[in-house]
Structure formats: C-alpha cells, structure tokens
Amino acid sequence: MTIAYKTEIHPNSEQIKKIVSSIGVCRFLYNQYVGHNLDLLQQKQRIFSANQFDKQVNHELSLVYPWIKECGSKARKKSLVNAETAFQRYFQKTAGKPQFKKKRAQTVKLYFPKNNPKDLEIERHRIKLPTLGWVRLKEKGYLPIHGTASSCTIEQKANRFYVSVLFSSVNGKKQKECKAKRFSDGIGIDLGIKDFAITSQGQVFQNINKTSIIKRTEKRLKRVQRALSRKYEFQKKRGGKPATENGSNIAKNILRIQKIHQRLARIRDAYRAWVVSVIAKTKPTFITIEKLNVQGMKKNRHLAKSISDQGFYDFKQKLGNVCRKMGIERREVAMFYPSSKLCSHCGVKKVKLSLSERVFSCECCGQSIDRDRNAAINLMQAREYVLLP
C-alpha cells in the first residue's frame, strides 16, 4: 500500500528560481506535444507517443531552445507522459480534447523519482530533493523519517510551494490499528446544495458556501478581478503597452487573485475533511451514497457554480480513503435510484415531487419528514447497490 504525504516547503531564492523555470519547461513541452498531435489529428495521421516526442525534443527541439536542458530529464518525460494520458482519455471518450496549459492556472507539477540512494532523504525539518538539495519544511515532523520514499512532485500555488512525497512503506513508528469497532449500524448520506450533506442519523452539515467567510472572500475576489480587468482595458488604450516596466502591476494583481482562489480552496477542502472525520467517528458498519451525474447537473446555468463549489468528487475521494483505512464497507446506489421519491416508512413511491417541496409528505401512511433526511434513510435501506473498493 502506497501512502502520499503533502506538505508546504520553504525553498530559498535560488531553489525558487529553479523550480519556477523547471515548471515552465514542463508546461512548454506539454503544450508542444498537445499542439503537435492536434495538428496530426487534423491531418488524420497517427499521433506521436511520449517516447517518440521525447526523442524529437532531445535531438531537435533542445537545439532550438537550449534552456530546455535546464530541467531534469525525468520531469520533462513525465510531462509528456501526462499529455499522452490526456489523449488516451480523449480517445476512450472519458474526457474532452486535451487543452493547452496556462501559466496562471498553475496546474503543472514537477516530478522527481528516486534515482540515487541519497535522494529523498528526510529529516525532521528538511527534505533532500534531486537537483535542488536540502529544502526546508514548513511543518516539522510531519513526513515519516524512516519511510521508504519512491518519488515526489512539487507544485506551486500562488506564491507557495508544496511537495507531495509517495511512500511505498512507512517504518519506524508503529501504525495504530484503524479497524472500526462495530458500534452502530450503517448510514446513508444524501448530498445536496441547500445543505452539503444529510445523514440518516439526523446529522446536517450546512453548505459552507453560504457562510459569511466565503461570501466576504468571494466579494473580495470580484473586486480584485475587476481591478485586473480595468488594467487590461487601459493597456489596450495605450496600444498594448503596460503602464509600468514589464507589467509589474498586472503581475501583482494576478498574484492577489491566485491567493484568494487558494484561500477559498483551502477553506472548502478543510471543511470537507472535517465532515468526513465527523461521519467516520460514528463508526458505521457501512456507508451508502448515491452516484451523481455532476456534469449533467452543471448544465443548469443557475446551479452550475453552486454545484462546482460543493466539491462532491473530492468528498467521495476523502470518504473512500477513510473507509479503506477503517475497514468500513462503502456502497453506491444507481444514478436514477428514486431516493427522494420513496417513502422511508412504507416504501410507496411519490410520482410527482418538485424541487420546491422541502418536506416529504406520504399520501399512503401520512408520514411527514424532511426531504433530504428521507432520501438519506432510503439510501441506508437500499437493497440494490454496488460495493466500491
């Protein structure tokens, strides 16, 4: 079993310069690979594989752009492999056509495998990375000192840097037994927009996007985005010439926007992790969730942003990790299972149920219950489901 640990690092100025330039090289090669293969697809020719394009980079492209060699060969090859995977998903119709990576999005990561025995050495306050040397850690003592690390990736978010280290085994400290004692029955979880999650036991987790801290931060984000838009408009009036040398004011404004986006992402991620921990502490025998068509739900332009901000996929990933760790059975019902229309008491299906009806009233047995709580109970009582790994 492989375990990944992610933590923030504090590189010095020289290390920051090398990380940023290496990420730029990986992004450049990714875009070159995508652009070359898109041209081949238009000509109805076979696309290049990552190995074929890597040979072209070493023999041709690196002569035109010698700064490509400043980045490690493994990191360059990994970016091409990621681009090849994007095309494979496109051909399998599991994803859309590969898009070019933008610098502002900061989605490109720097990959380092463990080539030498002295690579990825870990101490309490620092880690030794290939080509970078010793780098300070922000959170001391978080990474296992006696673990066997196999690879790591470095990413940049706003003006911060993070390292994710993959361990094939963790030795030294004795790992606590995490098998859950069966104190309670299973639970069903209904995910929604009005409230983030409602369990069959009656726990209600509010939608954090409706809280004041998120609303204030989003209001600040709009203000900073308008300021950046004005700067671009003024730049057009000057004939494309920025007001300051090298457009430093625009770069500062972009960094402000990236910081606010990161703040929003961290708040939402921490909230989802807290919800998973609270649910796991009840130690259920099984957890039943519903398969959601998130992409189809996003087609409603009035609800698209609210659904995206909830982060249902990330919540399911976190829940799956905790269930595997604690030995909890995870069930998933079909996408069109009528959990909201069934009466949790008598099982009679209500034919018409509009979204405005927040209280489920059964015409057969007379039960009146909250709509989401009724759906969560039906999920717990479901007999047709799929066991998730």
KEKE-3310 file (N, C-alpha, C; in steps of 0.2 Angstrom, whole numbers, plus 5000, padded with zeros to 4 digits):
npx = (5004:5003:5007:5004:5011:5008:5015:5019:5033:5048:5058:5074:5079:5087:5083:5069:5069:5074:5064:5053:5057:5059:5046:5040:5047:5042:5028:5029:5034:5023:5013:5018:5018:5005:5000:5007:5002:4988:4988:4992:4981:4971:4976:4973:4982:4993:4995:5010:5019:5023:5037:5042:5040:5049:5061:5062:5062:5075:5084:5081:5072:5078:5089:5085:5079:5089:5087:5079:5086:5089:5080:5076:5078:5069:5058:5054:5051:5040:5030:5027:5022:5010:5003:5001:4993:4982:4977:4974:4964:4955:4953:4947:4935:4932:4936:4937:4944:4962:4968:4978:4990:4989:4999:4995:4985:4992:4994:5003:5015:5030:5040:5049:5058:5066:5081:5094:5102:5103:5094:5079:5080:5075:5073:5069:5065:5068:5070:5078:5079:5080:5092:5089:5094:5094:5079:5069:5056:5039:5030:5036:5042:5031:5033:5037:5051:5058:5053:5051:5053:5048:5045:5042:5032:5032:5023:5017:5007:4999:5010:5016:5024:5023:5026:5023:5026:5028:5026:5032:5032:5030:5040:5047:5039:5026:5011:4995:4981:4967:4955:4938:4927:4912:4900:4888:4874:4873:4874:4866:4870:4865:4869:4868:4863:4857:4859:4875:4878:4867:4864:4857:4856:4852:4861:4866:4875:4880:4879:4894:4897:4888:4891:4897:4911:4915:4907:4912:4925:4923:4917:4928:4936:4929:4931:4945:4946:4939:4948:4959:4954:4951:4964:4969:4961:4965:4977:4975:4971:4982:4989:4993:5004:5011:5008:5018:5035:5038:5026:5023:5013:5002:5006:5007:4993:4988:4994:4987:4974:4976:4980:4968:4960:4966:4964:4950:4949:4957:4949:4937:4941:4946:4934:4927:4935:4934:4920:4920:4928:4920:4909:4915:4919:4907:4908:4901:4894:4892:4893:4882:4880:4875:4876:4881:4877:4886:4891:4880:4872:4878:4874:4863:4862:4859:4863:4875:4887:4886:4885:4898:4906:4903:4911:4909:4915:4928:4924:4919:4931:4939:4931:4931:4945:4945:4936:4942:4954:4948:4941:4928:4913:4909:4895:4886:4873:4862:4862:4850:4842:4827:4828:4823:4810:4804:4795:4801:4796:4785:4788:4781:4781:4782:4775:4775:4786:4792:4806:4804:4797:4801:4798:4794:4779:4769:4756:4751:4754:4754:4766:4777:4791:4808:4814:4827:4832:4824:4828:4841:4838:4832:4843:4851:4843:4843:4843:4848:4864:4881:4896:4910:4927)
npy = (4994:5011:5027:5044:5059:5076:5092:5109:5118:5128:5134:5142:5157:5154:5141:5143:5150:5140:5130:5136:5139:5126:5121:5129:5124:5111:5114:5121:5110:5101:5108:5109:5096:5093:5102:5098:5085:5088:5094:5084:5076:5083:5082:5069:5059:5047:5050:5056:5046:5047:5043:5044:5058:5063:5059:5068:5080:5079:5078:5088:5099:5104:5110:5121:5128:5129:5131:5121:5110:5114:5109:5094:5078:5067:5074:5081:5071:5065:5075:5074:5061:5063:5071:5062:5053:5061:5062:5048:5047:5055:5048:5037:5042:5046:5059:5076:5084:5087:5101:5116:5121:5134:5147:5154:5146:5137:5122:5113:5101:5097:5083:5071:5057:5044:5042:5040:5033:5042:5052:5060:5060:5062:5072:5079:5093:5096:5091:5081:5085:5079:5088:5100:5099:5101:5106:5116:5112:5117:5112:5104:5088:5081:5073:5055:5049:5037:5031:5023:5032:5034:5043:5060:5075:5092:5107:5123:5135:5150:5160:5150:5135:5117:5100:5084:5068:5051:5036:5020:5011:5013:5014:5012:5021:5013:5009:5014:5003:5004:4998:4999:4998:4989:4998:5004:5004:5004:5019:5031:5044:5059:5070:5087:5104:5114:5110:5104:5090:5077:5065:5049:5047:5059:5070:5085:5094:5110:5120:5127:5137:5146:5153:5167:5170:5164:5171:5184:5183:5179:5191:5200:5194:5196:5210:5212:5205:5214:5225:5220:5218:5231:5236:5229:5234:5248:5246:5241:5253:5261:5256:5242:5243:5242:5251:5251:5246:5230:5226:5225:5229:5222:5209:5209:5210:5199:5189:5192:5188:5174:5171:5173:5164:5152:5153:5151:5138:5131:5133:5126:5113:5110:5110:5099:5089:5089:5086:5072:5066:5068:5060:5048:5045:5041:5027:5018:5003:5002:5013:5022:5030:5040:5038:5052:5062:5074:5082:5082:5089:5101:5108:5115:5132:5140:5133:5129:5135:5133:5120:5116:5122:5114:5102:5088:5077:5077:5075:5062:5055:5058:5052:5039:5035:5036:5026:5014:5014:5012:5001:5001:4997:5002:5008:5011:5017:5016:5029:5034:5030:5031:5040:5051:5051:5040:5034:5033:5026:5017:5014:5017:5025:5042:5050:5063:5075:5090:5102:5112:5107:5104:5097:5080:5072:5059:5051:5039:5033:5044:5050:5063:5071:5078:5082:5079:5071:5060:5055:5051:5041:5032:5028:5022:5011:5004:4991:4987:4989:4994:4988:4998:4999)
npz = (5000:4995:5002:5002:5007:5009:5010:5014:5008:5011:5000:4996:4988:4976:4974:4972:4960:4952:4953:4947:4934:4929:4930:4921:4909:4909:4907:4894:4886:4887:4881:4868:4864:4864:4855:4843:4841:4840:4827:4819:4821:4814:4801:4800:4804:4812:4830:4839:4851:4869:4870:4857:4855:4865:4860:4849:4855:4862:4851:4842:4846:4858:4853:4846:4857:4869:4883:4888:4893:4905:4914:4923:4916:4919:4924:4913:4904:4911:4910:4897:4896:4904:4895:4885:4891:4893:4880:4877:4886:4879:4867:4873:4876:4889:4893:4888:4873:4874:4881:4881:4893:4905:4911:4922:4928:4935:4935:4932:4937:4945:4943:4952:4953:4963:4960:4965:4980:4990:4987:4991:5005:5022:5035:5051:5049:5036:5018:5006:4990:4972:4962:4968:4981:4999:5006:5016:5027:5031:5040:5053:5057:5051:5039:5037:5045:5044:5033:5016:5003:4986:4976:4971:4970:4965:4967:4963:4971:4970:4978:4985:4989:4987:4992:4987:4994:4989:4997:4998:5008:5026:5040:5056:5067:5075:5067:5071:5075:5064:5062:5062:5076:5078:5082:5078:5067:5048:5038:5028:5016:5010:4997:4994:4989:4996:5009:5013:5016:5022:5034:5038:5051:5056:5056:5051:5039:5035:5021:5017:5008:5009:5021:5030:5029:5017:5008:5010:5006:4992:4988:4989:4980:4967:4967:4966:4954:4945:4946:4939:4927:4923:4922:4911:4901:4901:4896:4883:4878:4878:4867:4869:4877:4893:4909:4918:4919:4911:4915:4929:4939:4934:4936:4950:4953:4947:4956:4968:4965:4963:4976:4983:4977:4981:4995:4996:4991:5001:5012:5009:5006:5019:5026:5020:5023:5037:5038:5034:5044:5055:5052:5051:5064:5070:5067:5058:5051:5037:5024:5013:4998:4984:4967:4957:4944:4940:4930:4921:4930:4931:4919:4921:4921:4932:4943:4942:4947:4961:4962:4958:4967:4979:4978:4976:4971:4977:4990:4990:4987:4998:5008:5003:5006:5020:5023:5018:5026:5039:5037:5033:5025:5009:5000:4984:4976:4961:4948:4945:4955:4965:4977:4984:4981:4987:5000:5016:5026:5023:5010:4998:4982:4977:4964:4958:4963:4966:4966:4974:4985:5001:5011:5014:5011:5014:5005:5008:5020:5028:5033:5038:5034:5033:5017:5012:5023:5022:5010:5013:5023:5014:5006:5015:5018:5006:4995:4983:4976:4973:4978:4983:4980)
capx = (5000:5007:5004:5007:5011:5009:5016:5022:5041:5051:5064:5077:5078:5089:5078:5063:5070:5075:5058:5048:5059:5058:5039:5039:5049:5037:5022:5031:5034:5016:5009:5021:5016:4997:4999:5009:4997:4982:4989:4992:4974:4968:4978:4971:4988:4994:4999:5016:5019:5028:5044:5044:5041:5055:5067:5062:5064:5082:5088:5079:5069:5083:5094:5082:5078:5094:5085:5075:5090:5089:5075:5078:5075:5063:5052:5052:5047:5034:5025:5025:5018:5004:5000:4999:4987:4976:4975:4971:4957:4951:4951:4942:4929:4931:4937:4937:4950:4967:4969:4984:4991:4990:5004:4991:4982:4997:4991:5008:5019:5037:5041:5056:5059:5071:5086:5100:5100:5103:5088:5073:5082:5070:5074:5063:5064:5070:5070:5083:5076:5085:5094:5088:5097:5090:5074:5066:5049:5036:5028:5041:5040:5025:5035:5040:5059:5061:5049:5054:5050:5049:5045:5039:5031:5032:5019:5016:5000:5000:5017:5018:5026:5021:5029:5020:5030:5025:5030:5030:5031:5032:5043:5049:5033:5020:5005:4989:4976:4962:4949:4932:4923:4905:4896:4882:4873:4876:4871:4865:4872:4862:4872:4864:4865:4854:4864:4880:4877:4862:4864:4851:4855:4850:4866:4865:4881:4877:4883:4899:4897:4883:4893:4899:4918:4915:4904:4916:4931:4921:4916:4934:4939:4926:4934:4951:4946:4938:4954:4963:4951:4952:4971:4970:4957:4969:4983:4973:4970:4989:4992:4996:5010:5009:5009:5024:5040:5037:5019:5023:5007:4997:5008:5005:4986:4986:4995:4982:4969:4978:4980:4961:4957:4969:4961:4944:4950:4959:4943:4932:4944:4947:4928:4925:4939:4930:4914:4922:4930:4914:4905:4919:4919:4901:4910:4896:4895:4893:4890:4879:4880:4871:4880:4878:4879:4888:4892:4874:4869:4881:4871:4859:4867:4858:4865:4882:4893:4884:4887:4905:4909:4902:4916:4906:4920:4933:4922:4919:4938:4941:4927:4934:4951:4944:4933:4948:4958:4945:4938:4920:4910:4906:4890:4884:4867:4862:4861:4842:4838:4822:4829:4819:4803:4802:4793:4806:4792:4781:4791:4777:4784:4778:4776:4777:4789:4796:4812:4802:4794:4807:4795:4791:4773:4767:4749:4748:4755:4754:4772:4779:4798:4812:4815:4834:4833:4820:4832:4846:4836:4831:4849:4853:4839:4843:4845:4852:4869:4887:4902:4915:4934)
capy = (5000:5017:5032:5050:5065:5083:5097:5115:5119:5134:5135:5148:5161:5150:5135:5145:5151:5133:5127:5140:5138:5119:5120:5132:5120:5106:5117:5122:5104:5099:5112:5107:5089:5094:5106:5094:5080:5091:5095:5077:5073:5087:5079:5062:5055:5044:5054:5054:5044:5051:5042:5047:5065:5064:5059:5074:5085:5079:5079:5094:5105:5107:5114:5127:5131:5126:5131:5115:5106:5116:5105:5087:5073:5064:5079:5083:5065:5065:5080:5071:5055:5066:5073:5056:5050:5065:5060:5042:5048:5058:5043:5032:5046:5048:5066:5080:5085:5090:5108:5119:5123:5141:5149:5157:5141:5133:5115:5109:5099:5095:5076:5069:5050:5042:5038:5038:5031:5048:5056:5060:5059:5066:5074:5082:5100:5097:5085:5082:5084:5079:5094:5105:5099:5101:5111:5117:5110:5122:5108:5100:5081:5078:5067:5050:5050:5031:5028:5022:5036:5032:5048:5066:5080:5099:5111:5130:5138:5157:5161:5145:5128:5111:5094:5078:5063:5045:5031:5013:5008:5018:5010:5015:5021:5008:5012:5012:4999:5009:4995:5002:4993:4990:5001:5007:5001:5008:5026:5034:5051:5062:5076:5092:5111:5118:5108:5100:5083:5075:5058:5045:5048:5066:5075:5090:5098:5115:5122:5132:5142:5151:5157:5174:5170:5163:5177:5190:5181:5179:5198:5202:5191:5200:5217:5211:5203:5220:5229:5217:5219:5238:5237:5226:5239:5253:5243:5242:5260:5263:5252:5236:5245:5242:5257:5250:5242:5223:5225:5223:5230:5217:5203:5209:5209:5191:5186:5193:5184:5167:5170:5172:5157:5147:5153:5148:5131:5128:5133:5121:5107:5108:5108:5093:5084:5089:5082:5065:5064:5068:5054:5042:5044:5037:5020:5014:4996:5003:5020:5022:5036:5040:5040:5058:5065:5080:5085:5084:5094:5108:5111:5120:5138:5143:5129:5126:5137:5131:5113:5116:5124:5109:5098:5081:5072:5077:5072:5055:5053:5058:5047:5032:5034:5034:5019:5009:5014:5010:4994:5002:4995:5008:5006:5016:5015:5018:5036:5035:5027:5037:5040:5057:5050:5034:5035:5029:5022:5012:5012:5019:5030:5048:5051:5070:5079:5096:5104:5117:5104:5103:5092:5074:5070:5052:5051:5032:5032:5051:5052:5070:5071:5082:5078:5076:5066:5055:5052:5048:5035:5027:5026:5017:5005:5002:4983:4986:4994:4992:4989:5002:4997)
capz = (5000:4995:5005:5000:5012:5006:5015:5012:5009:5011:4997:4996:4982:4971:4973:4969:4953:4948:4952:4943:4927:4928:4929:4914:4904:4908:4903:4887:4882:4887:4876:4862:4862:4863:4848:4838:4840:4837:4820:4816:4821:4809:4795:4800:4805:4819:4834:4842:4858:4873:4869:4851:4855:4869:4856:4845:4860:4863:4845:4838:4850:4863:4849:4845:4864:4874:4890:4889:4896:4912:4918:4923:4910:4921:4924:4906:4902:4915:4907:4890:4898:4906:4889:4881:4895:4891:4873:4878:4889:4874:4863:4876:4877:4896:4894:4882:4869:4878:4881:4882:4900:4905:4916:4928:4931:4940:4936:4930:4943:4944:4945:4954:4955:4967:4956:4969:4987:4994:4985:4995:5012:5026:5042:5054:5047:5029:5014:5001:4983:4967:4958:4972:4988:5005:5006:5022:5028:5035:5046:5055:5060:5048:5035:5041:5044:5042:5027:5010:4998:4979:4971:4974:4965:4968:4964:4965:4971:4971:4979:4990:4986:4991:4990:4989:4994:4989:5001:4997:5015:5032:5045:5062:5071:5075:5065:5075:5072:5062:5061:5066:5080:5075:5087:5076:5060:5043:5037:5021:5016:5004:4996:4991:4988:5002:5014:5010:5017:5027:5036:5040:5058:5058:5056:5045:5038:5031:5015:5019:5003:5011:5027:5029:5027:5010:5004:5010:5002:4985:4986:4988:4973:4962:4967:4963:4946:4941:4945:4934:4920:4921:4919:4904:4896:4900:4892:4876:4875:4876:4861:4871:4882:4901:4912:4922:4916:4912:4918:4936:4942:4932:4939:4957:4953:4946:4962:4973:4963:4965:4983:4985:4975:4986:5002:4995:4990:5007:5017:5007:5007:5026:5028:5018:5028:5044:5038:5033:5050:5060:5050:5052:5071:5072:5066:5055:5048:5030:5021:5007:4994:4978:4961:4955:4937:4942:4923:4919:4935:4929:4913:4923:4922:4938:4949:4940:4951:4967:4962:4957:4974:4984:4978:4978:4969:4982:4996:4989:4987:5005:5011:5001:5009:5027:5023:5017:5032:5045:5036:5033:5018:5005:4995:4980:4973:4954:4947:4945:4961:4967:4985:4986:4980:4990:5007:5020:5031:5019:5003:4992:4978:4975:4957:4957:4968:4963:4970:4979:4991:5005:5016:5010:5014:5011:5005:5010:5028:5032:5036:5035:5035:5029:5010:5012:5028:5019:5005:5017:5026:5009:5004:5020:5017:4999:4994:4976:4977:4971:4983:4980:4983)
cpx = (5004:5003:5008:5006:5012:5010:5019:5030:5042:5058:5067:5076:5081:5085:5072:5064:5071:5068:5053:5051:5058:5051:5037:5041:5044:5031:5023:5031:5027:5012:5012:5019:5009:4996:5001:5004:4990:4982:4989:4985:4970:4970:4977:4977:4988:4998:5005:5015:5024:5035:5046:5045:5047:5061:5068:5064:5072:5086:5087:5077:5074:5088:5092:5081:5083:5092:5081:5079:5091:5085:5077:5075:5069:5057:5050:5048:5040:5028:5023:5020:5011:5000:4997:4993:4981:4973:4972:4964:4952:4948:4946:4935:4927:4933:4937:4944:4955:4968:4976:4984:4993:4995:5000:4987:4986:4995:4997:5013:5025:5038:5048:5056:5065:5076:5092:5098:5100:5098:5083:5074:5077:5073:5068:5061:5066:5070:5075:5080:5081:5086:5093:5092:5092:5085:5070:5058:5045:5033:5033:5039:5034:5027:5038:5047:5061:5057:5053:5051:5052:5049:5042:5037:5030:5027:5019:5009:5001:5008:5019:5020:5025:5024:5025:5024:5026:5029:5027:5029:5034:5034:5044:5043:5028:5014:4999:4984:4970:4956:4944:4929:4916:4901:4889:4881:4875:4872:4871:4867:4869:4866:4868:4867:4863:4858:4869:4879:4872:4863:4858:4850:4853:4855:4866:4871:4879:4882:4888:4899:4892:4885:4896:4907:4919:4913:4909:4922:4929:4920:4923:4937:4936:4929:4941:4951:4944:4944:4958:4960:4952:4960:4972:4966:4961:4975:4981:4973:4977:4993:4996:5003:5008:5011:5016:5029:5039:5030:5019:5017:5002:4999:5006:4997:4984:4988:4990:4976:4970:4978:4973:4958:4960:4966:4954:4945:4952:4953:4938:4935:4945:4940:4925:4929:4936:4924:4915:4924:4925:4910:4909:4919:4913:4902:4904:4898:4896:4891:4888:4878:4877:4876:4877:4881:4880:4889:4885:4870:4872:4878:4866:4863:4865:4861:4872:4887:4892:4886:4895:4909:4908:4908:4914:4912:4926:4931:4921:4926:4940:4937:4929:4940:4950:4941:4938:4952:4955:4941:4930:4918:4907:4902:4888:4878:4867:4861:4854:4838:4834:4823:4825:4812:4800:4800:4798:4802:4788:4783:4787:4781:4779:4780:4779:4780:4794:4801:4810:4799:4800:4804:4792:4785:4770:4759:4746:4748:4754:4760:4774:4786:4802:4814:4822:4835:4829:4824:4838:4844:4835:4838:4852:4849:4839:4846:4849:4857:4875:4892:4908:4922:4936)
cpy = (5006:5022:5039:5056:5071:5088:5103:5115:5126:5134:5142:5151:5157:5144:5137:5146:5145:5130:5130:5139:5131:5118:5123:5128:5114:5108:5118:5115:5100:5102:5110:5101:5089:5097:5102:5088:5082:5092:5089:5074:5077:5084:5071:5057:5052:5049:5051:5051:5048:5050:5044:5055:5067:5064:5065:5080:5085:5080:5085:5100:5108:5111:5121:5131:5127:5126:5125:5110:5108:5112:5098:5083:5070:5068:5080:5077:5064:5069:5077:5065:5058:5068:5067:5053:5054:5063:5053:5042:5051:5052:5038:5035:5046:5055:5069:5081:5089:5097:5111:5121:5130:5142:5151:5151:5137:5126:5111:5107:5097:5088:5074:5062:5049:5038:5036:5037:5037:5053:5055:5058:5064:5066:5078:5089:5101:5090:5087:5080:5083:5086:5100:5105:5099:5107:5111:5115:5115:5118:5103:5093:5078:5072:5062:5050:5043:5027:5027:5026:5034:5037:5054:5071:5087:5103:5118:5132:5145:5158:5156:5139:5123:5105:5088:5072:5056:5040:5024:5009:5013:5013:5015:5016:5016:5012:5009:5008:5004:5005:4997:4996:4994:4992:5003:5003:5006:5015:5027:5041:5054:5069:5081:5099:5115:5117:5103:5092:5082:5067:5055:5046:5055:5071:5079:5094:5104:5117:5128:5138:5148:5155:5163:5174:5169:5169:5183:5189:5182:5187:5201:5200:5195:5207:5217:5210:5209:5224:5227:5219:5227:5239:5234:5231:5245:5252:5243:5249:5263:5259:5246:5237:5246:5249:5257:5246:5234:5221:5222:5223:5224:5210:5203:5207:5202:5187:5186:5189:5176:5166:5169:5166:5152:5147:5150:5141:5128:5128:5127:5114:5105:5106:5101:5087:5083:5085:5074:5063:5063:5061:5048:5040:5041:5029:5016:5007:4997:5010:5019:5029:5035:5042:5047:5060:5072:5085:5087:5089:5101:5111:5116:5127:5141:5140:5127:5128:5134:5123:5112:5117:5119:5104:5091:5076:5071:5074:5065:5052:5052:5053:5040:5030:5032:5027:5013:5008:5011:5003:4995:5000:5001:5006:5012:5013:5018:5026:5038:5032:5033:5038:5046:5055:5044:5036:5030:5024:5016:5010:5014:5025:5036:5050:5058:5073:5084:5098:5109:5114:5101:5098:5086:5072:5064:5052:5044:5032:5038:5053:5059:5071:5076:5079:5075:5071:5060:5051:5048:5041:5030:5024:5021:5010:5002:4995:4982:4991:4990:4993:4992:4999:5002)
cpz = (5000:4998:5003:5005:5008:5011:5011:5013:5008:5007:4997:4989:4976:4969:4970:4962:4949:4947:4947:4936:4925:4926:4922:4908:4903:4905:4896:4883:4882:4881:4869:4859:4860:4856:4842:4836:4838:4829:4816:4816:4815:4802:4795:4800:4812:4823:4837:4849:4862:4871:4862:4851:4859:4865:4851:4849:4861:4857:4841:4842:4855:4859:4848:4852:4869:4881:4892:4894:4904:4917:4918:4918:4913:4922:4917:4903:4905:4912:4900:4891:4900:4900:4885:4885:4894:4884:4873:4881:4884:4869:4866:4878:4884:4898:4887:4878:4874:4876:4883:4890:4900:4912:4923:4932:4936:4941:4934:4936:4941:4947:4947:4956:4959:4963:4960:4976:4991:4992:4990:5002:5016:5033:5045:5051:5040:5025:5008:4994:4978:4964:4963:4979:4993:5005:5013:5022:5032:5041:5048:5059:5056:5043:5039:5039:5041:5037:5021:5005:4991:4974:4975:4968:4969:4964:4967:4965:4974:4972:4984:4986:4990:4988:4992:4988:4994:4992:4999:5003:5020:5038:5051:5067:5070:5073:5069:5071:5070:5061:5065:5070:5078:5081:5085:5069:5055:5042:5030:5021:5009:5003:4992:4990:4994:5008:5011:5010:5023:5028:5038:5048:5061:5058:5050:5045:5033:5025:5017:5014:5005:5018:5025:5027:5020:5006:5004:5006:4994:4983:4985:4981:4967:4961:4964:4956:4942:4940:4940:4927:4918:4918:4912:4899:4895:4896:4885:4873:4874:4871:4863:4875:4889:4904:4916:4918:4917:4915:4925:4940:4940:4935:4946:4957:4952:4952:4967:4971:4965:4972:4986:4983:4979:4993:5001:4995:4997:5012:5015:5008:5014:5029:5026:5022:5035:5044:5038:5040:5055:5058:5052:5060:5074:5071:5064:5052:5040:5029:5014:5004:4988:4972:4958:4948:4938:4935:4921:4924:4933:4923:4915:4925:4929:4944:4947:4945:4958:4968:4962:4964:4979:4984:4980:4977:4975:4989:4996:4990:4995:5009:5010:5005:5016:5027:5022:5023:5038:5043:5035:5026:5015:5000:4991:4976:4966:4954:4947:4950:4964:4975:4988:4986:4984:4998:5012:5025:5028:5013:4997:4988:4976:4968:4955:4963:4965:4968:4975:4986:4995:5010:5012:5014:5010:5011:5007:5017:5032:5035:5033:5038:5031:5022:5010:5017:5026:5014:5008:5020:5020:5006:5009:5019:5010:4999:4987:4976:4974:4976:4980:4983:4988)
residu = (MET:THR:ILE:ALA:TYR:LYS:THR:GLU:ILE:HIS:PRO:ASN:SER:GLU:GLN:ILE:LYS:LYS:ILE:VAL:SER:SER:ILE:GLY:VAL:CYS:ARG:PHE:LEU:TYR:ASN:GLN:TYR:VAL:GLY:HIS:ASN:LEU:ASP:LEU:LEU:GLN:GLN:LYS:GLN:ARG:ILE:PHE:SER:ALA:ASN:GLN:PHE:ASP:LYS:GLN:VAL:ASN:HIS:GLU:LEU:SER:LEU:VAL:TYR:PRO:TRP:ILE:LYS:GLU:CYS:GLY:SER:LYS:ALA:ARG:LYS:LYS:SER:LEU:VAL:ASN:ALA:GLU:THR:ALA:PHE:GLN:ARG:TYR:PHE:GLN:LYS:THR:ALA:GLY:LYS:PRO:GLN:PHE:LYS:LYS:LYS:ARG:ALA:GLN:THR:VAL:LYS:LEU:TYR:PHE:PRO:LYS:ASN:ASN:PRO:LYS:ASP:LEU:GLU:ILE:GLU:ARG:HIS:ARG:ILE:LYS:LEU:PRO:THR:LEU:GLY:TRP:VAL:ARG:LEU:LYS:GLU:LYS:GLY:TYR:LEU:PRO:ILE:HIS:GLY:THR:ALA:SER:SER:CYS:THR:ILE:GLU:GLN:LYS:ALA:ASN:ARG:PHE:TYR:VAL:SER:VAL:LEU:PHE:SER:SER:VAL:ASN:GLY:LYS:LYS:GLN:LYS:GLU:CYS:LYS:ALA:LYS:ARG:PHE:SER:ASP:GLY:ILE:GLY:ILE:ASP:LEU:GLY:ILE:LYS:ASP:PHE:ALA:ILE:THR:SER:GLN:GLY:GLN:VAL:PHE:GLN:ASN:ILE:ASN:LYS:THR:SER:ILE:ILE:LYS:ARG:THR:GLU:LYS:ARG:LEU:LYS:ARG:VAL:GLN:ARG:ALA:LEU:SER:ARG:LYS:TYR:GLU:PHE:GLN:LYS:LYS:ARG:GLY:GLY:LYS:PRO:ALA:THR:GLU:ASN:GLY:SER:ASN:ILE:ALA:LYS:ASN:ILE:LEU:ARG:ILE:GLN:LYS:ILE:HIS:GLN:ARG:LEU:ALA:ARG:ILE:ARG:ASP:ALA:TYR:ARG:ALA:TRP:VAL:VAL:SER:VAL:ILE:ALA:LYS:THR:LYS:PRO:THR:PHE:ILE:THR:ILE:GLU:LYS:LEU:ASN:VAL:GLN:GLY:MET:LYS:LYS:ASN:ARG:HIS:LEU:ALA:LYS:SER:ILE:SER:ASP:GLN:GLY:PHE:TYR:ASP:PHE:LYS:GLN:LYS:LEU:GLY:ASN:VAL:CYS:ARG:LYS:MET:GLY:ILE:GLU:ARG:ARG:GLU:VAL:ALA:MET:PHE:TYR:PRO:SER:SER:LYS:LEU:CYS:SER:HIS:CYS:GLY:VAL:LYS:LYS:VAL:LYS:LEU:SER:LEU:SER:GLU:ARG:VAL:PHE:SER:CYS:GLU:CYS:CYS:GLY:GLN:SER:ILE:ASP:ARG:ASP:ARG:ASN:ALA:ALA:ILE:ASN:LEU:MET:GLN:ALA:ARG:GLU:TYR:VAL:LEU:LEU:PRO)
# end
